[in-house]
Amino acid sequence: MFPLVETIKIDNGIPQNLRYHKFRFEESYLLYYKSLPEKQFPMQINIPLEYQTGIVKLRLLYNKNNFSFEYSFYKKKNIHTLKPVFDDNIDYPVKYTDRSAIDKLIKLKEDRDDILIIKNGFVTDSSFTNIVFFDGNKWYTPSSPLLQGTARERLIDKEIITAAPIKYDDLDYFRKFKLINAMIDFDDAPEIDIKNIY
């Protein structure tokens, strides 16, 4: 069994942003197993020949002692509308393979494409991405995400986005939003009208 996972983008045979995945792997391992990793994160990945062209999603599953590699060609989800759902008890501090707590909330999305999870009044994430908001001048991301995504961390480091506390009641201050994760680059993510959160 592999309780934890890193999702890594492979672009024409080249793994992307491994430094950020390595950092999160180490943080997650310590949090979950209460010890330092027994095996090093694989910074050199031998990608099968059939997955060396195009955009590929690598699910790097791991437990205390072992890794497992699952490759698939990436299929982009078209998300344009979000349903706010409220759960003050949800906890997803590391990237678990068990997504049952999130899957339960997805059932509440009604006719929307995905959900926006609100915890204790604060905006967190969609079901599978971090979110960033545009106020007409700058891009902001909630400082209270369920999961600190690798794309989110990289964009904060580059000062492209700024982390700030964002309450559900603050959404009217923003004009647009984007959904980002390891597979969805900031520049490629569509800008969506804030009115599409309803």
Backbone as ProteinMPNN parsed JSONL, in Angstrom:
{"seq_chain_A": "MFPLVETIKIDNGIPQNLRYHKFRFEESYLLYYKSLPEKQFPMQINIPLEYQTGIVKLRLLYNKNNFSFEYSFYKKKNIHTLKPVFDDNIDYPVKYTDRSAIDKLIKLKEDRDDILIIKNGFVTDSSFTNIVFFDGNKWYTPSSPLLQGTARERLIDKEIITAAPIKYDDLDYFRKFKLINAMIDFDDAPEIDIKNIY", "coords_chain_A": {"N_chain_A": [[0.844, -1.194, 0.0], [0.443, 2.24, -0.759], [0.402, 5.139, 0.82], [0.905, 7.82, 0.232], [1.533, 10.371, -2.281], [3.176, 11.935, -5.039], [2.454, 14.104, -7.655], [3.756, 14.505, -10.762], [4.747, 16.513, -13.445], [5.616, 15.551, -16.694], [7.294, 16.753, -19.349], [7.675, 16.255, -22.592], [9.503, 14.182, -22.009], [10.98, 15.297, -19.942], [11.15, 15.672, -16.532], [9.39, 17.984, -14.489], [10.179, 20.636, -12.258], [11.366, 19.256, -10.05], [12.754, 19.837, -7.739], [10.959, 21.155, -6.054], [9.076, 19.153, -5.664], [10.652, 17.273, -4.344], [11.18, 18.619, -1.969], [8.58, 18.799, -0.881], [7.969, 16.092, -0.666], [9.831, 15.308, 1.329], [8.955, 16.856, 3.512], [6.327, 15.895, 3.784], [6.753, 13.185, 4.282], [8.068, 13.284, 6.753], [6.044, 14.39, 8.325], [4.053, 12.438, 8.133], [5.262, 9.943, 8.752], [6.795, 10.529, 10.943], [9.543, 10.591, 10.924], [12.754, 10.897, 9.295], [13.116, 10.469, 5.725], [13.741, 7.126, 4.582], [14.582, 6.426, 2.116], [16.001, 8.232, -0.577], [14.497, 10.927, -2.399], [13.759, 10.421, -5.825], [15.734, 12.047, -7.92], [16.676, 11.596, -10.431], [14.935, 10.278, -12.973], [14.029, 7.473, -14.753], [12.339, 7.485, -17.535], [9.857, 5.633, -19.179], [10.113, 4.724, -22.637], [7.788, 5.071, -24.219], [6.527, 7.152, -22.989], [7.941, 9.447, -23.352], [7.32, 11.516, -25.017], [5.261, 14.353, -25.462], [2.805, 15.597, -23.024], [2.921, 14.237, -19.926], [1.596, 12.607, -17.098], [2.966, 11.762, -14.103], [2.459, 9.689, -11.462], [3.924, 9.436, -8.551], [4.026, 7.197, -6.268], [4.341, 6.434, -2.784], [5.563, 4.734, 0.15], [6.794, 3.98, 3.424], [9.185, 2.744, 2.736], [9.373, 2.313, -0.026], [8.999, 3.15, -3.562], [6.586, 3.68, -6.173], [5.872, 3.877, -9.612], [3.605, 5.439, -11.703], [2.5, 6.03, -14.894], [0.759, 8.185, -17.169], [-0.848, 9.584, -20.04], [-1.515, 13.011, -20.04], [-4.711, 14.348, -19.459], [-6.483, 17.135, -19.895], [-8.679, 18.804, -17.682], [-11.626, 20.594, -18.188], [-12.485, 23.2, -16.466], [-14.791, 25.528, -15.455], [-16.693, 26.536, -13.759], [-17.365, 26.859, -10.253], [-18.556, 25.407, -7.266], [-19.129, 26.674, -4.111], [-18.326, 24.916, -1.187], [-18.717, 23.899, 2.196], [-16.731, 22.964, 4.869], [-15.612, 22.501, 7.938], [-13.959, 20.715, 9.131], [-12.323, 19.283, 7.461], [-9.183, 17.9, 6.539], [-6.147, 17.932, 4.98], [-3.22, 17.778, 4.849], [-1.023, 16.627, 3.62], [-0.212, 15.028, 0.476], [-2.327, 12.704, 0.036], [-3.05, 9.365, -1.102], [-5.548, 8.455, -0.56], [-8.445, 9.985, -1.128], [-10.937, 10.314, -0.026], [-12.259, 12.097, 1.71], [-12.318, 14.463, 0.26], [-13.602, 13.567, -2.036], [-16.135, 13.111, -1.032], [-17.078, 15.703, -0.712], [-17.113, 16.569, -3.338], [-19.41, 15.475, -4.325], [-21.288, 17.351, -3.768], [-21.321, 19.294, -5.684], [-23.299, 19.922, -7.487], [-24.518, 21.335, -10.454], [-22.141, 22.43, -11.219], [-18.684, 22.587, -12.394], [-16.678, 21.907, -10.638], [-15.597, 22.083, -7.172], [-15.215, 24.629, -4.615], [-13.493, 24.702, -1.747], [-14.381, 25.706, 1.457], [-13.133, 26.491, 4.572], [-13.706, 27.024, 7.913], [-14.586, 29.562, 7.264], [-12.659, 30.525, 5.547], [-11.154, 30.612, 2.308], [-9.899, 27.757, 0.643], [-8.928, 25.391, -1.345], [-9.645, 24.087, -4.692], [-11.072, 20.913, -5.711], [-8.861, 19.617, -6.739], [-6.855, 21.407, -7.257], [-4.8, 24.268, -6.418], [-5.859, 27.683, -5.926], [-5.871, 30.906, -7.451], [-6.363, 34.424, -7.244], [-7.359, 37.418, -8.948], [-7.194, 40.88, -8.494], [-7.372, 42.975, -10.178], [-4.996, 44.177, -10.162], [-2.963, 42.629, -8.853], [-2.085, 39.14, -8.37], [-3.389, 36.859, -6.059], [-3.15, 34.233, -3.626], [-4.853, 31.947, -1.476], [-3.756, 31.971, 1.918], [-4.306, 29.837, 3.411], [-4.314, 27.112, 2.324], [-5.595, 23.776, 1.681], [-3.693, 21.975, 0.81], [-0.315, 22.532, 0.254], [0.572, 23.242, -2.726], [3.001, 22.335, -5.25], [3.296, 23.958, -7.523], [2.095, 26.286, -6.615], [3.874, 27.007, -4.518], [6.189, 27.507, -5.99], [5.417, 29.695, -7.581], [4.937, 31.598, -5.62], [7.534, 31.877, -4.621], [8.714, 33.043, -6.848], [7.498, 35.437, -6.809], [5.247, 35.897, -8.337], [2.705, 35.384, -7.542], [0.938, 36.218, -4.498], [0.638, 35.186, -1.177], [-2.185, 35.378, 0.921], [-4.577, 35.904, 3.57], [-7.759, 34.873, 2.682], [-11.08, 35.294, 2.889], [-14.263, 33.681, 2.431], [-16.209, 35.63, 2.161], [-14.742, 37.637, 1.018], [-14.557, 37.333, -1.694], [-15.895, 38.896, -3.555], [-14.29, 41.071, -3.922], [-12.517, 40.472, -5.861], [-11.717, 40.005, -9.379], [-11.149, 37.947, -11.206], [-10.205, 34.447, -11.46], [-7.752, 31.793, -11.324], [-6.964, 28.324, -11.764], [-4.49, 26.247, -10.498], [-1.945, 23.738, -10.64], [0.499, 21.077, -10.339], [0.377, 20.105, -12.902], [-0.822, 22.078, -14.382], [0.224, 24.917, -15.739], [0.754, 28.278, -14.651], [0.708, 30.299, -16.654], [-0.693, 29.025, -18.639], [-3.145, 28.48, -17.584], [-6.592, 29.165, -17.766], [-8.107, 32.413, -17.389], [-10.762, 33.038, -15.311], [-13.978, 34.368, -14.817], [-14.899, 35.865, -11.736], [-17.526, 35.619, -11.039], [-18.217, 33.115, -11.707], [-17.977, 31.509, -9.574], [-20.289, 30.175, -7.643]], "CA_chain_A": [[0.0, 0.0, 0.0], [1.176, 3.5, -0.845], [-0.526, 6.152, 1.329], [1.264, 9.175, -0.187], [1.807, 10.47, -3.707], [3.542, 13.178, -5.694], [2.065, 14.156, -9.065], [4.851, 15.214, -11.428], [4.548, 16.746, -14.871], [6.703, 15.182, -17.598], [7.106, 17.514, -20.589], [8.566, 15.694, -23.61], [10.542, 13.374, -21.388], [11.718, 16.026, -18.902], [10.375, 15.934, -15.314], [9.355, 19.407, -14.164], [10.148, 21.177, -10.893], [11.632, 18.173, -9.094], [13.235, 20.397, -6.459], [9.788, 21.424, -5.213], [8.501, 17.857, -5.286], [11.555, 16.679, -3.344], [10.966, 19.314, -0.696], [7.291, 18.393, -0.309], [8.124, 14.689, -0.278], [10.531, 15.235, 2.612], [8.062, 17.422, 4.537], [5.191, 14.986, 3.953], [7.261, 11.958, 4.895], [8.323, 13.58, 8.166], [4.761, 14.589, 8.993], [3.273, 11.199, 8.151], [5.971, 8.834, 9.4], [7.499, 11.047, 12.126], [10.964, 10.301, 10.8], [13.323, 11.303, 8.022], [12.962, 9.411, 4.718], [14.755, 6.076, 4.522], [15.079, 6.434, 0.743], [16.052, 9.565, -1.145], [13.606, 11.227, -3.503], [14.489, 10.153, -7.077], [15.958, 13.228, -8.758], [16.903, 11.068, -11.774], [13.83, 9.363, -13.241], [14.11, 6.801, -16.052], [10.985, 7.499, -18.067], [9.689, 4.665, -20.272], [10.198, 5.321, -23.971], [6.472, 5.463, -24.75], [6.057, 8.341, -22.294], [8.946, 10.497, -23.488], [6.805, 12.544, -25.926], [4.002, 14.933, -25.026], [2.632, 15.919, -21.608], [2.649, 12.99, -19.209], [1.387, 12.707, -15.649], [3.603, 10.707, -13.314], [2.063, 9.565, -10.053], [5.0, 8.796, -7.787], [3.445, 6.748, -5.007], [5.384, 5.97, -1.871], [5.319, 4.423, 1.556], [7.987, 4.239, 4.233], [10.414, 2.159, 2.195], [9.365, 2.034, -1.459], [8.339, 4.009, -4.537], [5.932, 3.054, -7.32], [5.731, 4.884, -10.657], [2.464, 5.243, -12.592], [2.522, 7.029, -15.974], [-0.4, 8.276, -18.054], [-0.879, 10.825, -20.804], [-2.336, 13.981, -19.315], [-5.966, 14.799, -20.049], [-6.863, 18.369, -19.222], [-10.07, 18.984, -17.291], [-12.141, 21.927, -18.476], [-13.213, 23.696, -15.299], [-15.184, 26.931, -15.637], [-17.571, 26.959, -12.673], [-17.072, 26.259, -8.957], [-19.58, 25.462, -6.231], [-18.573, 26.751, -2.756], [-18.787, 23.921, -0.21], [-18.216, 24.298, 3.499], [-16.344, 21.847, 5.735], [-14.66, 23.039, 8.915], [-13.173, 19.623, 9.717], [-11.491, 18.609, 6.472], [-7.75, 18.047, 6.792], [-5.425, 17.299, 3.87], [-1.936, 18.484, 4.908], [-0.084, 15.984, 2.702], [-0.919, 14.523, -0.705], [-2.713, 11.322, 0.278], [-3.723, 8.629, -2.171], [-6.94, 8.371, -0.12], [-9.087, 11.288, -1.293], [-12.356, 10.106, 0.283], [-12.834, 13.303, 2.329], [-12.581, 15.408, -0.828], [-14.608, 12.956, -2.916], [-17.445, 13.312, -0.4], [-17.49, 17.08, -0.986], [-17.372, 16.705, -4.777], [-20.804, 15.088, -4.56], [-22.132, 18.515, -3.507], [-21.035, 20.336, -6.683], [-24.509, 20.171, -8.282], [-24.258, 21.401, -11.891], [-20.864, 23.092, -11.455], [-17.613, 21.703, -12.862], [-15.855, 21.487, -9.499], [-15.953, 22.734, -5.909], [-14.257, 25.477, -3.909], [-13.664, 24.266, -0.362], [-14.289, 26.766, 2.448], [-12.924, 25.927, 5.908], [-13.748, 28.067, 8.951], [-14.818, 30.852, 6.627], [-11.549, 30.889, 4.671], [-11.01, 29.88, 1.055], [-8.739, 26.851, 0.612], [-8.582, 24.889, -2.678], [-10.658, 23.291, -5.388], [-10.891, 19.499, -5.357], [-7.584, 19.075, -7.208], [-5.926, 22.495, -7.573], [-4.8, 25.522, -5.668], [-6.565, 28.734, -6.642], [-5.312, 32.257, -7.353], [-7.368, 35.442, -7.538], [-6.854, 38.676, -9.498], [-7.992, 42.011, -8.027], [-7.196, 44.055, -11.136], [-3.606, 44.632, -10.065], [-2.072, 41.537, -8.461], [-2.645, 37.814, -8.156], [-3.28, 36.396, -4.676], [-3.576, 32.866, -3.344], [-5.161, 31.829, -0.044], [-2.661, 31.541, 2.802], [-4.819, 28.684, 4.161], [-4.7, 26.009, 1.433], [-5.586, 22.431, 2.257], [-2.42, 21.375, 0.425], [0.612, 23.503, -0.332], [0.977, 22.676, -4.005], [4.346, 22.687, -5.708], [3.185, 25.11, -8.423], [1.817, 27.429, -5.741], [5.111, 27.395, -3.829], [7.123, 28.06, -6.979], [4.927, 31.008, -7.977], [5.19, 32.502, -4.487], [8.978, 32.145, -4.609], [9.026, 33.937, -7.971], [6.732, 36.664, -6.566], [4.193, 36.036, -9.342], [1.5, 35.444, -6.719], [1.17, 36.56, -3.097], [-0.252, 34.494, -0.249], [-2.902, 36.275, 1.828], [-5.821, 35.316, 4.069], [-8.899, 35.22, 1.837], [-12.325, 34.736, 3.383], [-15.307, 33.496, 1.427], [-16.883, 36.922, 1.983], [-13.847, 38.55, 0.299], [-14.462, 36.984, -3.113], [-16.425, 39.979, -4.389], [-13.232, 42.057, -4.17], [-11.687, 40.0, -6.961], [-12.328, 40.005, -10.704], [-10.937, 36.686, -11.919], [-9.413, 33.432, -10.76], [-7.134, 30.709, -12.079], [-6.711, 27.083, -11.036], [-3.125, 25.814, -10.805], [-1.33, 22.611, -9.937], [1.754, 20.658, -10.975], [0.139, 19.826, -14.319], [-1.402, 23.263, -15.024], [1.084, 26.079, -15.578], [0.055, 29.544, -14.424], [0.501, 31.012, -17.919], [-1.621, 28.27, -19.477], [-4.44, 28.367, -16.916], [-7.511, 30.223, -18.204], [-8.643, 33.371, -16.444], [-12.196, 32.782, -15.209], [-14.694, 35.427, -14.109], [-15.195, 35.51, -10.334], [-18.955, 35.286, -10.945], [-18.378, 31.679, -11.968], [-18.04, 30.834, -8.266], [-21.642, 30.447, -7.158]], "C_chain_A": [[0.878, 1.243, 0.0], [0.253, 4.638, -0.405], [-0.286, 7.559, 0.788], [1.66, 9.198, -1.659], [2.306, 11.864, -4.052], [3.111, 13.072, -7.15], [3.046, 15.064, -9.791], [4.552, 15.336, -12.913], [5.8, 16.348, -15.641], [6.428, 15.864, -18.929], [8.141, 17.044, -21.605], [9.788, 15.022, -22.991], [11.302, 14.039, -20.258], [10.813, 16.256, -17.692], [10.511, 17.399, -14.903], [9.388, 19.641, -12.654], [10.401, 20.123, -9.806], [12.101, 18.693, -7.74], [12.07, 20.648, -5.507], [9.104, 20.133, -4.792], [9.352, 17.167, -4.223], [11.324, 17.304, -1.978], [9.649, 18.861, -0.069], [7.307, 16.929, 0.112], [8.756, 14.577, 1.109], [9.664, 15.756, 3.76], [6.908, 16.466, 4.831], [5.61, 13.713, 4.664], [7.454, 12.166, 6.402], [7.019, 13.725, 8.939], [4.008, 13.273, 9.163], [3.949, 10.092, 8.962], [6.75, 9.244, 10.647], [8.978, 10.689, 12.124], [11.457, 10.823, 9.46], [13.205, 10.153, 7.015], [14.105, 8.403, 4.749], [15.34, 5.953, 3.119], [15.015, 7.857, 0.202], [15.021, 9.723, -2.271], [14.362, 11.061, -4.82], [14.594, 11.393, -7.975], [16.302, 12.848, -10.201], [15.839, 9.995, -12.028], [13.986, 8.797, -14.648], [12.704, 6.614, -16.609], [10.873, 6.486, -19.204], [9.59, 5.369, -21.624], [8.848, 5.829, -24.472], [5.915, 6.725, -24.096], [7.045, 9.508, -22.388], [8.531, 11.601, -24.472], [5.468, 13.029, -25.421], [3.999, 15.254, -23.535], [2.135, 14.672, -20.891], [2.513, 13.287, -17.718], [2.028, 11.5, -14.976], [3.069, 10.773, -11.886], [3.152, 8.741, -9.362], [4.437, 8.449, -6.412], [4.554, 6.242, -4.09], [4.822, 5.622, -0.499], [6.638, 4.598, 2.297], [9.272, 3.796, 3.546], [10.488, 2.089, 0.677], [8.645, 3.102, -2.273], [7.648, 3.131, -5.582], [5.632, 4.152, -8.333], [4.558, 4.523, -11.562], [2.429, 6.383, -13.612], [1.199, 7.003, -16.737], [-0.296, 9.579, -18.835], [-1.903, 11.756, -20.169], [-3.569, 14.377, -20.114], [-6.453, 16.004, -19.248], [-8.347, 18.38, -18.904], [-10.481, 20.426, -17.592], [-13.042, 22.371, -17.33], [-13.509, 25.178, -15.507], [-16.067, 27.445, -14.508], [-17.232, 26.179, -11.402], [-18.248, 26.447, -8.012], [-18.906, 25.59, -4.862], [-19.184, 25.672, -1.864], [-18.055, 24.175, 1.095], [-17.951, 23.059, 4.353], [-15.263, 22.345, 6.679], [-13.748, 21.971, 9.498], [-12.222, 18.959, 8.736], [-10.015, 18.917, 6.717], [-7.007, 17.256, 5.712], [-4.029, 17.917, 3.774], [-0.844, 17.89, 4.023], [-0.895, 15.375, 1.565], [-1.167, 13.024, -0.527], [-3.221, 10.673, -1.009], [-5.203, 8.46, -1.84], [-7.552, 9.773, -0.158], [-10.574, 11.236, -0.896], [-12.999, 11.342, 0.901], [-13.175, 14.346, 1.271], [-13.653, 14.859, -1.755], [-16.019, 13.136, -2.356], [-17.974, 14.713, -0.702], [-17.807, 17.293, -2.462], [-18.829, 16.359, -5.104], [-21.775, 16.253, -4.359], [-22.049, 19.565, -4.61], [-22.229, 20.697, -7.562], [-24.146, 20.244, -9.761], [-22.951, 22.12, -12.227], [-19.794, 22.075, -11.847], [-16.785, 21.144, -11.71], [-16.316, 22.271, -8.269], [-14.85, 23.683, -5.467], [-14.494, 25.24, -2.425], [-13.401, 25.436, 0.587], [-14.176, 26.116, 3.822], [-12.828, 27.065, 6.926], [-13.859, 29.464, 8.346], [-13.762, 31.278, 5.638], [-11.506, 29.995, 3.425], [-9.769, 29.005, 1.133], [-8.405, 26.51, -0.843], [-9.828, 24.4, -3.409], [-10.395, 21.825, -5.032], [-9.523, 18.966, -5.755], [-6.562, 20.151, -7.568], [-5.876, 23.502, -6.436], [-5.487, 26.574, -6.535], [-5.852, 30.061, -6.431], [-6.361, 33.244, -7.857], [-6.702, 36.728, -8.004], [-7.782, 39.815, -9.085], [-7.95, 43.193, -8.991], [-5.784, 44.575, -11.172], [-2.637, 43.484, -9.811], [-2.849, 40.237, -8.322], [-2.363, 37.37, -6.725], [-3.734, 34.944, -4.582], [-3.866, 32.75, -1.858], [-3.947, 31.351, 0.757], [-3.086, 30.337, 3.642], [-5.227, 27.555, 3.222], [-4.814, 24.7, 2.206], [-4.235, 21.781, 2.023], [-1.543, 22.444, -0.212], [1.202, 22.899, -1.609], [2.347, 23.152, -4.443], [4.322, 23.87, -6.663], [2.942, 26.379, -7.621], [3.094, 27.921, -5.065], [6.101, 28.054, -4.784], [6.714, 29.479, -7.384], [5.083, 32.033, -6.858], [6.663, 32.874, -4.44], [9.372, 33.131, -5.697], [8.299, 35.285, -7.874], [5.736, 36.955, -7.691], [2.832, 36.107, -8.653], [1.902, 35.731, -5.278], [0.168, 35.809, -2.234], [-0.873, 35.501, 0.713], [-4.135, 35.558, 2.357], [-6.99, 35.796, 3.209], [-10.132, 34.51, 2.389], [-13.317, 34.563, 2.223], [-16.001, 34.818, 1.126], [-16.026, 37.934, 1.225], [-13.9, 38.364, -1.214], [-14.954, 38.095, -4.029], [-15.385, 41.063, -4.682], [-12.39, 41.688, -5.391], [-12.466, 39.975, -8.27], [-12.284, 38.631, -11.363], [-10.212, 35.701, -11.014], [-8.813, 32.466, -11.771], [-6.981, 29.506, -11.164], [-5.353, 26.541, -11.472], [-2.776, 24.548, -10.035], [-0.084, 22.196, -10.715], [1.595, 20.44, -12.472], [-0.339, 21.055, -15.092], [-0.526, 24.467, -14.739], [0.254, 27.347, -15.429], [-0.271, 30.238, -15.744], [-0.511, 30.324, -18.819], [-3.018, 28.166, -18.869], [-5.368, 29.485, -17.376], [-7.903, 31.148, -17.065], [-10.158, 33.273, -16.47], [-12.845, 33.884, -14.364], [-15.082, 34.973, -12.707], [-16.659, 35.144, -10.162], [-19.213, 33.813, -11.218], [-18.201, 30.839, -10.707], [-19.405, 31.161, -7.672], [-22.322, 29.153, -6.687]], "O_chain_A": [[1.913, 1.295, 0.665], [-0.599, 5.064, -1.184], [-1.173, 8.409, 0.872], [2.07, 8.181, -2.218], [1.908, 12.85, -3.431], [3.373, 12.063, -7.805], [3.156, 16.248, -9.475], [4.15, 14.366, -13.555], [6.909, 16.752, -15.291], [5.42, 15.574, -19.572], [9.322, 17.377, -21.507], [10.93, 15.258, -23.388], [12.185, 13.419, -19.665], [9.811, 16.962, -17.805], [11.596, 17.978, -14.96], [8.725, 18.947, -11.883], [9.73, 20.109, -8.774], [11.869, 18.057, -6.712], [12.17, 20.391, -4.308], [8.603, 20.036, -3.671], [8.817, 16.546, -3.304], [11.279, 16.611, -0.962], [9.596, 18.571, 1.127], [6.724, 16.568, 1.134], [8.267, 13.834, 1.96], [9.64, 15.173, 4.844], [6.553, 16.253, 5.991], [4.903, 13.221, 5.544], [7.053, 11.331, 7.213], [6.898, 13.246, 10.066], [3.401, 13.024, 10.204], [3.306, 9.398, 9.749], [7.307, 8.389, 11.335], [9.589, 10.508, 13.177], [10.655, 11.155, 8.587], [13.196, 8.987, 7.41], [15.27, 8.762, 4.918], [16.447, 5.446, 2.942], [14.076, 8.597, 0.496], [14.719, 8.773, -2.993], [15.501, 11.515, -4.927], [13.654, 11.734, -8.693], [16.228, 13.691, -11.095], [15.838, 8.943, -11.388], [14.067, 9.549, -15.619], [11.976, 5.705, -16.208], [11.713, 6.481, -20.104], [9.049, 6.47, -21.728], [8.772, 6.897, -25.081], [4.945, 7.304, -24.587], [6.985, 10.444, -21.591], [9.308, 12.521, -24.73], [4.63, 12.232, -24.999], [5.031, 15.195, -22.867], [1.076, 14.129, -21.207], [3.233, 14.118, -17.165], [1.667, 10.357, -15.254], [3.213, 11.784, -11.199], [3.275, 7.533, -9.563], [4.378, 9.29, -5.516], [5.562, 5.701, -4.543], [3.787, 6.125, -0.061], [7.517, 5.313, 1.816], [10.327, 4.398, 3.746], [11.561, 1.83, 0.132], [7.809, 3.848, -1.762], [8.063, 2.001, -5.842], [5.188, 5.237, -7.959], [4.517, 3.428, -12.123], [2.34, 7.554, -13.243], [0.597, 5.947, -16.928], [0.274, 10.558, -18.353], [-3.006, 11.344, -19.809], [-3.478, 14.702, -21.298], [-6.79, 15.888, -18.07], [-9.175, 18.015, -19.739], [-9.749, 21.364, -17.277], [-14.203, 21.971, -17.238], [-12.598, 25.981, -15.709], [-16.182, 28.655, -14.316], [-16.864, 25.005, -11.456], [-18.858, 27.516, -7.965], [-18.165, 24.685, -4.477], [-20.405, 25.531, -1.792], [-16.906, 24.616, 1.096], [-18.829, 22.216, 4.536], [-14.129, 22.582, 6.264], [-12.853, 22.287, 10.281], [-11.391, 18.147, 9.143], [-9.648, 20.042, 7.056], [-7.22, 16.054, 5.556], [-3.681, 18.51, 2.753], [0.141, 18.558, 3.711], [-2.111, 15.223, 1.671], [-0.335, 12.193, -0.888], [-3.753, 11.348, -1.89], [-6.027, 8.334, -2.746], [-7.226, 10.631, 0.663], [-11.372, 12.034, -1.385], [-14.172, 11.614, 0.643], [-14.193, 15.03, 1.37], [-14.519, 15.604, -2.212], [-16.979, 13.294, -3.11], [-19.172, 14.895, -0.921], [-18.669, 18.103, -2.803], [-19.402, 16.895, -6.053], [-22.944, 16.161, -4.733], [-22.653, 20.631, -4.482], [-22.174, 21.678, -8.304], [-23.53, 19.316, -10.284], [-22.682, 22.391, -13.397], [-19.965, 20.87, -11.662], [-16.255, 20.037, -11.799], [-17.292, 23.019, -8.32], [-13.7, 23.559, -5.887], [-15.569, 25.541, -1.907], [-12.348, 26.073, 0.534], [-15.011, 25.293, 4.197], [-11.98, 27.95, 6.811], [-13.289, 30.424, 8.864], [-13.932, 32.286, 4.952], [-11.783, 28.797, 3.484], [-8.722, 29.433, 1.619], [-7.681, 27.256, -1.502], [-10.913, 24.309, -2.835], [-9.587, 21.535, -4.151], [-9.057, 17.978, -5.187], [-5.511, 19.838, -8.127], [-6.783, 23.579, -5.607], [-5.671, 26.374, -7.736], [-5.295, 30.312, -5.362], [-7.137, 32.946, -8.765], [-5.626, 37.091, -7.53], [-8.994, 39.744, -9.289], [-8.43, 44.28, -8.67], [-5.402, 45.315, -12.079], [-1.607, 43.379, -10.477], [-4.072, 40.221, -8.179], [-1.238, 37.49, -6.238], [-4.582, 34.487, -5.348], [-3.192, 33.391, -1.052], [-3.215, 30.455, 0.335], [-2.323, 29.867, 4.486], [-6.358, 27.076, 3.298], [-4.2, 24.538, 3.26], [-3.689, 21.122, 2.907], [-1.978, 23.169, -1.107], [2.184, 22.158, -1.576], [2.798, 24.231, -4.06], [5.225, 24.705, -6.629], [3.519, 27.426, -7.915], [3.363, 29.122, -5.045], [6.764, 29.031, -4.435], [7.564, 30.36, -7.514], [5.333, 33.209, -7.123], [7.009, 34.039, -4.244], [10.259, 33.96, -5.497], [8.457, 36.154, -8.731], [5.42, 38.113, -7.964], [1.924, 36.798, -9.115], [3.048, 35.518, -4.883], [-1.025, 35.8, -2.534], [-0.183, 36.366, 1.252], [-4.686, 34.694, 1.674], [-7.181, 37.0, 3.034], [-10.218, 33.282, 2.362], [-13.21, 35.216, 1.185], [-16.342, 35.099, -0.023], [-16.528, 38.985, 0.828], [-13.333, 39.175, -1.946], [-14.48, 38.224, -5.158], [-15.574, 41.879, -5.585], [-11.632, 42.517, -5.893], [-13.696, 39.93, -8.281], [-13.249, 38.202, -11.995], [-9.685, 36.058, -9.961], [-9.285, 32.335, -12.9], [-6.879, 29.647, -9.945], [-5.091, 26.393, -12.665], [-3.256, 24.325, -8.924], [0.335, 22.889, -11.642], [2.557, 20.573, -13.228], [-0.27, 21.077, -16.321], [-0.528, 24.987, -13.623], [-0.821, 27.469, -16.017], [-1.39, 30.713, -15.938], [-1.124, 30.969, -19.67], [-3.969, 27.804, -19.56], [-4.966, 30.648, -17.375], [-8.018, 30.721, -15.916], [-10.773, 33.409, -17.528], [-12.314, 34.275, -13.325], [-15.535, 33.845, -12.511], [-17.003, 34.424, -9.225], [-20.317, 33.321, -10.983], [-18.264, 29.61, -10.758], [-19.649, 32.291, -7.249], [-23.47, 29.185, -6.244]]}, "name": "protein", "num_of_chains": 1, "seq": "MFPLVETIKIDNGIPQNLRYHKFRFEESYLLYYKSLPEKQFPMQINIPLEYQTGIVKLRLLYNKNNFSFEYSFYKKKNIHTLKPVFDDNIDYPVKYTDRSAIDKLIKLKEDRDDILIIKNGFVTDSSFTNIVFFDGNKWYTPSSPLLQGTARERLIDKEIITAAPIKYDDLDYFRKFKLINAMIDFDDAPEIDIKNIY"}
